[in-house]
Amino acid sequence: MFKRMTKGLLAATVAVFALGGTAPAVAQDDPIRIGSFLAVTGPASFLGDPELKTLEMYIARINGAGGLVGRQLELIHYDTGGDANKARTFAKRLLEEDEVDVILGGSTTGTTMAVIPLVERAEIPFISFAGGVVIIDPVKPWVFKTPHTDRMACGKIFEDMQARGISNVGLISGTGGFGKSMRAQCLEVAPEYDIEIVADETYAPSDTDMVAQLTKIKNTEGLEAVVNPGFGQGPAIVTKNFAQLGFEVPLYQSHGVASKKFIELAGEAAEGVRLPAAALLVAEKLPMDDLQRPIVMGYMTTYEAEYGAGSVSTFGGHAYDGLMMYKAAVEAAGSADPAAVREALEGISGFIGTAGEVNMSADDHLGLDLSAFRMLEIQGGDWTLVE
Amino acid sequence: MADIRPSGYSKHRKKQTYTRRLGTRASPLQMLMSERVGGMLALLLVIAVLPLVLANNYQYDVAITIGINAIVVIGLNLLIGYAGQISLGHAGFFALGAYASAILTSRYGLHGALAMPLGALGVGLLAYIMARPILRLSGHYLAMATLGVGVIINIVISREAWLTGGPDGMYVPAMEVWGVELYGGQIWYWIVAAFLVLAIWISLNVIDSPVGRALRGLHGAEVAAEVAGVDTTRYKVMVFVLSAVMASVAGSLAAHFSEFVTPEKASFFHSILFVTMVVFGGMASTFGALVGAAVLTVLPQLLADFASYEHMILGLIMMTVMIFMPRGLVPTLSGLARRRGARR
């Protein structure tokens, strides 16, 4: 039995030594180390996969062009599978063992939130690619994010409604994480746009028929429009049922369905549906003088040249924005020193990314406004810009 | 289900163990080699020496995660390895402990040292109430029932966002003891180590007590054990509650250590991971549970550098171990060592 223990001890020691890398001394010629943790596998892989591909592709391009402030970039990435506990351990590894200069990543709100206490203590800038408004509200000194929030999607929808003179709105939301969060945000911002929520129904993400809820909404007195915060197949079914029931009011979907897949699933019923979405979705349809046009066209053609036509998604765009913002901040600061880069990130203004124009400040670590979203309408099985 | 259980109770085998035990009484050296004395000493030695080789907070983090997983797995091993009952819902108890600590401290201002036993008490009660109907089932049905419990806990945690923060999880305030904030690898290393030693001590004592013998009896042949006068239901319930409480305590530790909890802690895959650690390390072996937890916590970290090949390599290692060491790592290796020792 002694042997058993010595064997165990030996194995433990070997494992520990294998774990321990040697910490390199940071010299000016060393590469700038960019840490990343993304959900490349698992249920959120549709986010993490394009994000990682984007980071890899553009870091190679920056290195090819001579690097940043004379230093090459090195990407260190770990796959979280969308698991917050893994994200936490990997973030610790990035901070403590890989000694990264910045962390770009966190595909989901959960994985991002798990890591925030660590980066705040380590004082390393962290740019998240996740949607939740809780990431930057309240503002944390070292945490930034690139994608627009649910709250802004609600705002954009209500703004459009105001322009059309609509004020009585029915809500039908999915009960998944996305739908639930957006429903709460919509309820909160509605008064700011003089919108009254006259009906509020929900459905489970796996439901296959929403006629009952929609019938109830249809019979609501004074209904002028319906909003459907949701994700996945639910909104497509809502759209179909909505058409079958012969509503005479407009239907608004969320940015959660901003993909060609939604039009395929909903078919004819999708005609006339409006939704807020990132400019990337309608890159080719943007007017020639649009500030975002060169950026989103450039990103789209580069990505699709590498991974095939139609492969580009807004999620990869979030990673592009994060990397480019970091690049801009390092160039502005003249070094990769974490504190200086943080200052520079906070001072970013007039930066044009795939999500829109970014103007950061000490109390806004997102820096996007409603203009980041474009209001789209589905016509003839394709997106069109609503002016 | 039957073939993943270790060989059960038999008079013949028992006698062998007994003579071996008698032998150990003979010399202090042999006593040192027994699991209770020698194993414990070796464990204490490893725990004491490990900080010398841990270079940074990340490595502490891995060591602490091993400890936390091991506490759950040691409890689960009592249930699976000794009582022969399977549970696919232990991540649920783990998560309940974690959320009890998170909610009681952040929303009700309770001290962490108080929230942990309260959580454990709650989980213990819940396990007790559930155990009676659930443990009447066996085999696949028992697995299904415990799986159901785990899934229900997971759903409740994700849905009741006003209390639990929903799918995005919630923060846990750092624990303070006498004005000192418990943060950092070193402090938590010693806290988790203390709980781990306690868990192992409890486990080894339960196994060597009349309860342990009764458990092995009911594992081997429930009817025979009942005929022999063993109150099988009582023992099953007892060990189920014990393992649930251990999972809950580990969950509380995890919540305070990581300062963040998500419903993933209660996920089905997390439950499966715990069961895999038991089987991989070796069922009906307390140190096997510890080794299983250690290997399956460290391996993914080591393999993370292989990026997309990680899962392939991990799968290959696990398959190899399960094919060539079906009884699990520790029982197979110690069996080998013993046989070689006997030849000498």
Contacts between the chains, C-beta under 8 A, distances in Angstrom:
chain1	res1	chain2	res2	distance
A	1	B	33	4.2
A	1	B	34	6.7
A	1	B	35	6.8
A	1	B	38	5.8
A	1	B	39	7.3
A	1	B	334	6.6
A	1	B	337	7.5
A	1	B	338	7.6
A	2	B	32	7.7
A	2	B	33	5.3
A	2	B	38	6.8
A	3	B	334	7.7
A	3	B	337	3.9
A	3	B	340	7.9
A	3	B	341	7.2
A	4	B	287	7.6
A	4	B	330	6.9
A	4	B	333	6.4
A	4	B	334	4.2
A	4	B	337	5.7
A	5	B	38	6.6
A	5	B	39	6.6
A	5	B	42	3.8
A	7	B	333	6.1
A	7	B	337	7.4
A	8	B	42	7.1
A	8	B	46	7.5
A	8	B	287	7.2
A	8	B	291	6.3
A	8	B	330	7.9
A	9	B	42	6.8
A	9	B	45	7.7
A	9	B	46	5.9
A	11	B	291	7.9
A	11	B	295	7.9
A	12	B	46	6.0
A	12	B	50	7.4
A	12	B	294	7.0
A	13	B	53	6.9
A	15	B	294	7.6
A	15	B	298	5.0
A	15	B	302	7.4
A	16	B	50	7.1
A	16	B	53	4.8
A	16	B	54	6.9
A	16	B	59	7.0
A	17	B	53	6.9
A	18	B	302	6.1
A	19	B	59	5.6
A	19	B	62	6.6
A	19	B	298	7.2
A	19	B	301	6.8
A	19	B	302	7.0
A	20	B	53	7.2
A	20	B	55	4.8
A	20	B	59	6.4
A	23	B	55	7.8
A	23	B	56	7.8
A	40	B	308	7.9
A	41	B	311	7.6
A	77	B	307	7.4
A	78	B	304	5.2
A	79	B	304	7.5
A	79	B	307	7.0
A	79	B	308	8.0
A	79	B	310	7.2
A	83	B	264	5.5
A	84	B	169	5.9
A	84	B	260	6.7
A	84	B	262	4.1
A	84	B	264	5.8
A	85	B	258	6.9
A	85	B	262	7.4
A	85	B	264	6.7
A	85	B	265	7.2
A	88	B	258	5.6
A	88	B	260	6.7
A	89	B	58	7.6
A	89	B	61	5.8
A	89	B	62	7.1
A	89	B	65	6.7
A	89	B	301	7.3
A	90	B	304	7.3
A	92	B	57	6.2
A	92	B	58	4.6
A	92	B	61	4.9
A	93	B	58	4.6
A	93	B	61	7.9
A	93	B	301	7.6
A	93	B	304	7.9
A	95	B	57	7.9
A	95	B	58	7.5
A	96	B	56	4.3
A	96	B	57	4.6
A	96	B	58	3.9
A	96	B	59	7.9
A	96	B	61	7.9
A	97	B	56	5.9
A	97	B	58	4.7
A	97	B	59	7.5
A	109	B	168	4.7
A	110	B	167	6.5
A	110	B	168	4.9
A	110	B	169	5.3
A	110	B	262	5.0
A	110	B	264	7.4
A	113	B	168	6.0
A	113	B	169	6.0
A	113	B	171	7.6
A	113	B	260	6.6
A	114	B	169	6.7
A	114	B	258	7.2
A	114	B	260	4.5
A	114	B	262	6.8
A	117	B	171	7.4
A	117	B	259	5.2
A	117	B	260	6.8
A	121	B	183	7.9
A	132	B	168	6.1
A	134	B	168	6.8
A	175	B	159	7.6
A	177	B	158	7.8
A	177	B	166	6.8
A	177	B	167	3.9
A	177	B	168	7.0
A	180	B	161	6.9
A	180	B	166	6.8
A	181	B	166	7.8
A	181	B	168	7.8
